[in-house]
């Protein structure tokens, strides 16, 4: 009797997750416009209480009529935080291709609504839309991935015994602290938790 109930209990959470999970979306294309490459400077970056960071993104787009513009470049965090680039330079590579270079600041200091929060740690997505001279377009959705994590530091690590002989046991003790930016936006504590 217990096995059928266990099977139902195992399947029910999967059904609930499937109903709640958003459907995966594919890039939206109109015509022959393509974003041919997106390169992220750091696949994963850490941000700490006093350690800011920036992520660079290089995008290449092409269309037979040429690219008119790349609009809406942004990175979007798992908590919905949107950060726009501070550097946005596009250069024409050929009659059909353009390359854009962006820099996205990841500030930890709590002085701006774009500053990171604890909920910002996780998988981020770079999004943009390339528009061609003939009206064709290509929209990255869900976008190119990058990771943001709370910076952590190993503090007060000690090893014993000192010295240790070959083949002997070595014990390392210490504690790890990570950036805690809880309480923001709107001000609040910015410090470290152990």
HELIX and SHEET records of a PDB file:
HELIX    1   1 UNK A    2  UNK A   20  1                                  19    
HELIX    2   2 UNK A  118  UNK A  120  5                                   3    
SHEET    1   A 5 UNK A  28  UNK A  30  0                                        
SHEET    2   A 5 UNK A 137  UNK A 139 -1                                        
SHEET    3   A 5 UNK A 122  UNK A 132 -1                                        
SHEET    4   A 5 UNK A  67  UNK A  76 -1                                        
SHEET    5   A 5 UNK A  82  UNK A  84 -1                                        
SHEET    1   B 5 UNK A  28  UNK A  30  0                                        
SHEET    2   B 5 UNK A 137  UNK A 139 -1                                        
SHEET    3   B 5 UNK A 122  UNK A 132 -1                                        
SHEET    4   B 5 UNK A 144  UNK A 150 -1                                        
SHEET    5   B 5 UNK A  44  UNK A  47  1                                        
SHEET    1   C 4 UNK A  34  UNK A  40  0                                        
SHEET    2   C 4 UNK A  53  UNK A  62 -1                                        
SHEET    3   C 4 UNK A  97  UNK A 106 -1                                        
SHEET    4   C 4 UNK A  87  UNK A  92 -1                                        
SHEET    1   D 3 UNK A 152  UNK A 160  0                                        
SHEET    2   D 3 UNK A 171  UNK A 180 -1                                        
SHEET    3   D 3 UNK A 191  UNK A 193 -1                                        
END                                                                             
